[in-house]
């Protein structure tokens, strides 16, 4: 998100981080804008709809 805030394009971010699909960057940006930062700490493929995050993390770690 830091790169996006600095004004980097999606293409630049994809190339720098070796991301395969630009949709991932758009999804991360949408989460950031909507205040859904808990999603960044989720395991790949896991969706926490009720608890909104991993229960094993402290509030500081979820940020």
N, CA, C and O atoms as a GROMACS GRO file, in nm:
protein
  252
    1UNK      N    1   0.082  -0.118   0.000
    1UNK     CA    2   0.000   0.000   0.000
    1UNK      C    3   0.086   0.125   0.000
    1UNK      O    4   0.048   0.228  -0.054
    2UNK      N    5   0.203   0.114   0.062
    2UNK     CA    6   0.293   0.228   0.064
    2UNK      C    7   0.331   0.272  -0.077
    2UNK      O    8   0.336   0.392  -0.106
    3UNK      N    9   0.356   0.176  -0.165
    3UNK     CA   10   0.391   0.209  -0.303
    3UNK      C   11   0.275   0.276  -0.374
    3UNK      O   12   0.295   0.371  -0.450
    4UNK      N   13   0.154   0.228  -0.349
    4UNK     CA   14   0.035   0.285  -0.413
    4UNK      C   15   0.011   0.428  -0.364
    4UNK      O   16  -0.025   0.516  -0.442
    5UNK      N   17   0.032   0.450  -0.234
    5UNK     CA   18   0.015   0.583  -0.176
    5UNK      C   19   0.118   0.680  -0.235
    5UNK      O   20   0.088   0.798  -0.256
    6UNK      N   21   0.238   0.629  -0.261
    6UNK     CA   22   0.344   0.711  -0.320
    6UNK      C   23   0.318   0.745  -0.466
    6UNK      O   24   0.391   0.824  -0.526
    7UNK      N   25   0.214   0.686  -0.525
    7UNK     CA   26   0.177   0.719  -0.662
    7UNK      C   27   0.228   0.622  -0.767
    7UNK      O   28   0.220   0.650  -0.886
    8UNK      N   29   0.282   0.508  -0.724
    8UNK     CA   30   0.330   0.408  -0.819
    8UNK      C   31   0.211   0.349  -0.894
    8UNK      O   32   0.102   0.336  -0.839
    9UNK      N   33   0.234   0.313  -1.020
    9UNK     CA   34   0.128   0.251  -1.098
    9UNK      C   35   0.116   0.104  -1.061
    9UNK      O   36   0.206   0.044  -1.002
   10UNK      N   37   0.003   0.046  -1.097
   10UNK     CA   38  -0.019  -0.096  -1.072
   10UNK      C   39   0.087  -0.180  -1.142
   10UNK      O   40   0.137  -0.277  -1.085
   11UNK      N   41   0.122  -0.144  -1.264
   11UNK     CA   42   0.224  -0.217  -1.339
   11UNK      C   43   0.359  -0.214  -1.266
   11UNK      O   44   0.428  -0.316  -1.258
   12UNK      N   45   0.396  -0.098  -1.213
   12UNK     CA   46   0.521  -0.087  -1.139
   12UNK      C   47   0.520  -0.175  -1.015
   12UNK      O   48   0.621  -0.239  -0.983
   13UNK      N   49   0.410  -0.178  -0.945
   13UNK     CA   50   0.397  -0.260  -0.824
   13UNK      C   51   0.406  -0.408  -0.859
   13UNK      O   52   0.474  -0.484  -0.790
   14UNK      N   53   0.338  -0.449  -0.966
   14UNK     CA   54   0.339  -0.588  -1.010
   14UNK      C   55   0.482  -0.632  -1.042
   14UNK      O   56   0.525  -0.740  -1.001
   15UNK      N   57   0.554  -0.550  -1.116
   15UNK     CA   58   0.691  -0.584  -1.155
   15UNK      C   59   0.785  -0.588  -1.036
   15UNK      O   60   0.869  -0.677  -1.026
   16UNK      N   61   0.772  -0.493  -0.945
   16UNK     CA   62   0.860  -0.484  -0.828
   16UNK      C   63   0.839  -0.601  -0.732
   16UNK      O   64   0.936  -0.656  -0.679
   17UNK      N   65   0.713  -0.642  -0.711
   17UNK     CA   66   0.681  -0.746  -0.612
   17UNK      C   67   0.659  -0.883  -0.675
   17UNK      O   68   0.626  -0.979  -0.605
   18UNK      N   69   0.677  -0.893  -0.806
   18UNK     CA   70   0.659  -1.021  -0.877
   18UNK      C   71   0.521  -1.082  -0.854
   18UNK      O   72   0.507  -1.200  -0.824
   19UNK      N   73   0.419  -0.998  -0.868
   19UNK     CA   74   0.280  -1.042  -0.854
   19UNK      C   75   0.231  -1.081  -0.992
   19UNK      O   76   0.258  -1.012  -1.090
   20UNK      N   77   0.158  -1.191  -1.001
   20UNK     CA   78   0.114  -1.243  -1.130
   20UNK      C   79  -0.007  -1.173  -1.188
   20UNK      O   80  -0.021  -1.164  -1.310
   21UNK      N   81  -0.094  -1.123  -1.102
   21UNK     CA   82  -0.220  -1.068  -1.150
   21UNK      C   83  -0.245  -0.930  -1.090
   21UNK      O   84  -0.234  -0.912  -0.969
   22UNK      N   85  -0.277  -0.834  -1.174
   22UNK     CA   86  -0.300  -0.698  -1.125
   22UNK      C   87  -0.425  -0.688  -1.038
   22UNK      O   88  -0.439  -0.593  -0.962
   23UNK      N   89  -0.515  -0.784  -1.049
   23UNK     CA   90  -0.635  -0.784  -0.965
   23UNK      C   91  -0.599  -0.791  -0.817
   23UNK      O   92  -0.670  -0.734  -0.734
   24UNK      N   93  -0.489  -0.859  -0.784
   24UNK     CA   94  -0.446  -0.868  -0.645
   24UNK      C   95  -0.414  -0.730  -0.588
   24UNK      O   96  -0.451  -0.700  -0.474
   25UNK      N   97  -0.347  -0.648  -0.665
   25UNK     CA   98  -0.313  -0.513  -0.620
   25UNK      C   99  -0.441  -0.431  -0.601
   25UNK      O  100  -0.453  -0.357  -0.504
   26UNK      N  101  -0.535  -0.444  -0.694
   26UNK     CA  102  -0.662  -0.372  -0.682
   26UNK      C  103  -0.740  -0.417  -0.559
   26UNK      O  104  -0.802  -0.335  -0.491
   27UNK      N  105  -0.736  -0.546  -0.531
   27UNK     CA  106  -0.805  -0.599  -0.413
   27UNK      C  107  -0.743  -0.544  -0.286
   27UNK      O  108  -0.814  -0.501  -0.195
   28UNK      N  109  -0.610  -0.546  -0.278
   28UNK     CA  110  -0.542  -0.491  -0.161
   28UNK      C  111  -0.575  -0.344  -0.145
   28UNK      O  112  -0.599  -0.300  -0.032
   29UNK      N  113  -0.578  -0.268  -0.250
   29UNK     CA  114  -0.607  -0.125  -0.243
   29UNK      C  115  -0.750  -0.102  -0.194
   29UNK      O  116  -0.774  -0.012  -0.113
   30UNK      N  117  -0.844  -0.184  -0.242
   30UNK     CA  118  -0.983  -0.173  -0.197
   30UNK      C  119  -0.993  -0.202  -0.048
   30UNK      O  120  -1.062  -0.130   0.024
   31UNK      N  121  -0.925  -0.305   0.001
   31UNK     CA  122  -0.925  -0.337   0.144
   31UNK      C  123  -0.871  -0.220   0.225
   31UNK      O  124  -0.926  -0.184   0.329
   32UNK      N  125  -0.763  -0.163   0.177
   32UNK     CA  126  -0.699  -0.051   0.247
   32UNK      C  127  -0.794   0.069   0.255
   32UNK      O  128  -0.811   0.128   0.361
   33UNK      N  129  -0.855   0.103   0.143
   33UNK     CA  130  -0.948   0.217   0.139
   33UNK      C  131  -1.070   0.196   0.228
   33UNK      O  132  -1.121   0.291   0.288
   34UNK      N  133  -1.116   0.072   0.237
   34UNK     CA  134  -1.236   0.042   0.315
   34UNK      C  135  -1.206   0.016   0.462
   34UNK      O  136  -1.296  -0.014   0.540
   35UNK      N  137  -1.079   0.028   0.502
   35UNK     CA  138  -1.043   0.007   0.642
   35UNK      C  139  -1.045  -0.138   0.685
   35UNK      O  140  -1.064  -0.167   0.803
   36UNK      N  141  -1.027  -0.229   0.592
   36UNK     CA  142  -1.032  -0.373   0.622
   36UNK      C  143  -0.890  -0.427   0.638
   36UNK      O  144  -0.855  -0.527   0.576
   37UNK      N  145  -0.809  -0.361   0.722
   37UNK     CA  146  -0.668  -0.398   0.737
   37UNK      C  147  -0.651  -0.537   0.800
   37UNK      O  148  -0.545  -0.598   0.784
   38UNK      N  149  -0.752  -0.588   0.871
   38UNK     CA  150  -0.743  -0.721   0.929
   38UNK      C  151  -0.724  -0.827   0.821
   38UNK      O  152  -0.669  -0.934   0.849
   39UNK      N  153  -0.767  -0.800   0.700
   39UNK     CA  154  -0.754  -0.897   0.591
   39UNK      C  155  -0.609  -0.925   0.554
   39UNK      O  156  -0.578  -1.034   0.506
   40UNK      N  157  -0.519  -0.830   0.576
   40UNK     CA  158  -0.380  -0.849   0.540
   40UNK      C  159  -0.312  -0.955   0.626
   40UNK      O  160  -0.212  -1.013   0.584
   41UNK      N  161  -0.364  -0.982   0.745
   41UNK     CA  162  -0.302  -1.081   0.834
   41UNK      C  163  -0.362  -1.220   0.817
   41UNK      O  164  -0.319  -1.314   0.884
   42UNK      N  165  -0.460  -1.236   0.730
   42UNK     CA  166  -0.522  -1.366   0.709
   42UNK      C  167  -0.431  -1.458   0.629
   42UNK      O  168  -0.356  -1.412   0.543
   43UNK      N  169  -0.440  -1.588   0.658
   43UNK     CA  170  -0.368  -1.686   0.580
   43UNK      C  171  -0.424  -1.691   0.439
   43UNK      O  172  -0.540  -1.657   0.417
   44UNK      N  173  -0.342  -1.734   0.345
   44UNK     CA  174  -0.385  -1.746   0.206
   44UNK      C  175  -0.498  -1.848   0.198
   44UNK      O  176  -0.486  -1.958   0.251
   45UNK      N  177  -0.607  -1.812   0.133
   45UNK     CA  178  -0.720  -1.903   0.116
   45UNK      C  179  -0.816  -1.906   0.233
   45UNK      O  180  -0.917  -1.976   0.228
   46UNK      N  181  -0.786  -1.832   0.339
   46UNK     CA  182  -0.872  -1.832   0.457
   46UNK      C  183  -0.958  -1.706   0.458
   46UNK      O  184  -0.910  -1.597   0.428
   47UNK      N  185  -1.084  -1.722   0.492
   47UNK     CA  186  -1.173  -1.608   0.501
   47UNK      C  187  -1.240  -1.610   0.637
   47UNK      O  188  -1.311  -1.704   0.671
   48UNK      N  189  -1.217  -1.506   0.713
   48UNK     CA  190  -1.276  -1.494   0.846
   48UNK      C  191  -1.392  -1.396   0.838
   48UNK      O  192  -1.372  -1.275   0.846
   49UNK      N  193  -1.511  -1.449   0.822
   49UNK     CA  194  -1.624  -1.359   0.805
   49UNK      C  195  -1.685  -1.316   0.937
   49UNK      O  196  -1.736  -1.204   0.948
   50UNK      N  197  -1.680  -1.401   1.039
   50UNK     CA  198  -1.746  -1.367   1.164
   50UNK      C  199  -1.654  -1.295   1.261
   50UNK      O  200  -1.691  -1.191   1.315
   51UNK      N  201  -1.535  -1.349   1.283
   51UNK     CA  202  -1.444  -1.290   1.380
   51UNK      C  203  -1.357  -1.180   1.323
   51UNK      O  204  -1.290  -1.108   1.398
   52UNK      N  205  -1.356  -1.166   1.192
   52UNK     CA  206  -1.276  -1.064   1.124
   52UNK      C  207  -1.130  -1.070   1.165
   52UNK      O  208  -1.072  -0.970   1.207
   53UNK      N  209  -1.070  -1.186   1.152
   53UNK     CA  210  -0.927  -1.195   1.176
   53UNK      C  211  -0.888  -1.322   1.246
   53UNK      O  212  -0.973  -1.401   1.289
   54UNK      N  213  -0.759  -1.340   1.257
   54UNK     CA  214  -0.703  -1.457   1.322
   54UNK      C  215  -0.710  -1.436   1.473
   54UNK      O  216  -0.658  -1.337   1.523
   55UNK      N  217  -0.772  -1.526   1.545
   55UNK     CA  218  -0.790  -1.512   1.689
   55UNK      C  219  -0.658  -1.521   1.765
   55UNK      O  220  -0.650  -1.474   1.879
   56UNK      N  221  -0.555  -1.578   1.706
   56UNK     CA  222  -0.428  -1.597   1.775
   56UNK      C  223  -0.341  -1.472   1.775
   56UNK      O  224  -0.238  -1.469   1.843
   57UNK      N  225  -0.379  -1.370   1.703
   57UNK     CA  226  -0.299  -1.248   1.695
   57UNK      C  227  -0.345  -1.146   1.796
   57UNK      O  228  -0.464  -1.133   1.824
   58UNK      N  229  -0.249  -1.073   1.851
   58UNK     CA  230  -0.283  -0.965   1.943
   58UNK      C  231  -0.337  -0.847   1.862
   58UNK      O  232  -0.316  -0.842   1.741
   59UNK      N  233  -0.405  -0.753   1.925
   59UNK     CA  234  -0.455  -0.637   1.850
   59UNK      C  235  -0.344  -0.560   1.780
   59UNK      O  236  -0.365  -0.506   1.671
   60UNK      N  237  -0.226  -0.555   1.841
   60UNK     CA  238  -0.114  -0.485   1.779
   60UNK      C  239  -0.066  -0.557   1.653
   60UNK      O  240  -0.032  -0.493   1.553
   61UNK      N  241  -0.063  -0.690   1.658
   61UNK     CA  242  -0.018  -0.768   1.542
   61UNK      C  243  -0.116  -0.759   1.425
   61UNK      O  244  -0.074  -0.768   1.310
   62UNK      N  245  -0.244  -0.742   1.453
   62UNK     CA  246  -0.342  -0.735   1.345
   62UNK      C  247  -0.329  -0.606   1.266
   62UNK      O  248  -0.373  -0.600   1.151
   63UNK      N  249  -0.269  -0.502   1.325
   63UNK     CA  250  -0.248  -0.377   1.253
   63UNK      C  251  -0.131  -0.392   1.163
   63UNK      O  252  -0.096  -0.298   1.092
   0.00000   0.00000   0.00000
